[in-house]
Amino acid sequence: MCRAATTVNSLLTLDKNIILPHPYMSIYEKNIIPIKIAHLAAYVAKMKRISLDDALVYIYVNPMYDRLYDEDAKWWYLSTEALYEEFESCRGRQNGEVSKEAFEFYTYCLENYAIFKQISGIRAWVTFKESGVDDYIINNYDLLHTQGLEYVLDDIQRFINRRKR
């Protein structure tokens, strides 16, 4: 099977929870995103020295792609360069590249959660991994680290409880 067919098959088997354009987005907003993606693909291809097809795959498999259609965030207003930086940042988190500060905060939350629940650190770690709260803490570090410990622990518990349902 050729590489392109393998890539297409891989993309087709990706998570089916694709975020579609918000029904209340204006025609302008719905139509600007494909243009932004085209510009971003050209920029990615240039920066990474890859083909345009590979650049599109890079965009479509990145978690940031789904956020482009977020009506409230309006990511499409960013420049191509700023979008690329967001995609790289998201990709870095996806590949396990976490800033020192975010990792220290994650560890802080993990240890305090273990104390709060009166469980071992390894049990807390397993709980975080099983529920996905580890990614939640890392991805929301910018917001969470500004909150008090009690709020953060309550937020973590709510997140875990929602995942158990």
N, C-alpha and C positions, 0 to 999 in steps of 0.2 A: 504494500500500500504506500502511495507516495506521501511525502511529509504534509502537504497541504490537506489531503483527505484525512490524515490522522488528526491534524489540528482541528478541522471542521468537526469530526466525530467527537473529539474531546470537548469542544465548545458546546455541542448539542447535548452532551451529558452533564453539563454544569447545572448548578442549582436552578431549579425551575421557578424560584421566587423572584423573577425579574421585576423590577419596579417599572411600571408603565408610566407614561406622562400623566400628570395630575389632570383630571377632567376640567379643572377650572383655570389651567394655564392658558394664557392668551395664544393665539395663532402664532404671533411673533416668538413667544417663548418656546413653543413646541418646535418651531422651525429653526431656531438658533442653535439648538443642541447638536443636530447633525453637522452643522457648519463648524461648530466648536470642535466636535470630534474629528472632523477632517483636518482642521488646522493642527489639532493636538497630535494626530497620527503623523502628519508631516514633520512636526517638531520632534516627536519621539524617534522617528526614523533617522532624522538628522543627528540627534544627540547620541543615540545608541548605535548608529551606523548599521541599521537593520532595514529590511524591506518594509514597504508600506503595509503589506499583509501582516507581517510579524508585529508591526506597530499597532495595528488594529487588535490583534490577539492580546497584546500587552494591555491595551485599554479595556477590552471586554472582560478579561479575567481578573482585573483589579477591582477590589471592593469599592473603590472610589467611583467607578462607573455608575453604580446604582444611585449614588448620591447626586449625580448630575441632574436627575429629574425631581429632586426634592424642591417642591414649590417654595417652602419657607426659607431654605438656605440660599437659593438662587446662585448656585455655583457657576452657572453659565455666564455670570457677569465678570468672572475673573479673566485675566489675560491668559493667553496660551502658555506663557512661561510660568505664571502662578499656578495654573491647573497642573502643569507638568510637575511642579514641586509638590503639590498635594498628592498626585499619583505616586510619586517617588516615596513620599513620606508614608503613605498608606502601604505601599509595597514593602518598605523597610519593616514596618510593624508586622506585616504578613510573613516576612522571612525571618522573623525573630530579632530583628535589629531594633532594640529598644534603648532609648536614651538612659543614661545613668540615673538621672533624676526620676524618670518614670519607673525604672526598676526598683530604686530605693523606696519609692512610694508604694509600689506593689508589695514589696516585702514588708513594709510597715503595716499595710492593710492585712496581709496574710497573718502576720504574727499577732496583731491585735484581735483579729477575728478568732484565732485559736484561743486566745485568752478569754475573750468574750463568751465563746461557746464551751469553754473548758474542755478542749480537745487538743490533741497533739498537733504540732506544726505539719506533720506529714498528712494527717487526716484532713486538716484545713486545706492543704495543697490539693489533695485528691478532690475535695468538694469544689474547689475553685475550678479545677480542670474539667470535671464532669459537667458542671453547670455553665461553663463558659465565662464565669465572672472574671477570670484572669484577663481575658481579652477586653472585657468591658472596662476594667480598671485601667489597663494600659491605654486603650483607645480614648478614654475619657479623662486621662490624667490632668489635662489642662483645666478642666472644670472641677474635678473631684479634689485635687490637692488644695484647693482654696477653701474647702469646707471643713467643718469641725469633725473630730473623730466619731462622735456619736452619730452625726448625720451620715457619714460615710458607711459606718457599720450597719445602720438601718437600711441604707440604700443597697448595700451588698445583700443583706438578708432578703429584702423585697425582690431583688433580681433573682436570687436563688429560688425563692418560693414561686415566682412566676414560671421559672423553667421546670419546676417539678410538676406543674399542672398538666 
